[in-house]
Amino acid sequence: MRQWGFVYLADGCDPARDVSRVDTGKCLTVLVGVGEVGQVVAAAERLVAEGAQLIELCGAFGPVWTARVIDAVGARVPVGSVMYGGEATKQLHDLFGLGA
């Protein structure tokens, strides 16, 4: 693999501005921050257009937005996502202020 991308969700991120690149000389990792879940599809499509061979999504997008990205990029590249087990529910609720 020569290039892959990771899209994450964080308040205040702008996918046009918040892009980090880690280049080992053998593999380029491109990290894209988005401020709203609805920006993930365009961010993933841009990563593929720029040469990403694989896309990974932050767990905050969940299965619905992961499926939308998979639909958008089709069979061009594999799409995966970070998932949390049920044991993490309380910590995630506490972290994001969702209550128990």
Order of alpha helices (4+ residues) and beta strands (2+ residues): beta-beta-beta-alpha-beta-alpha-beta-alpha
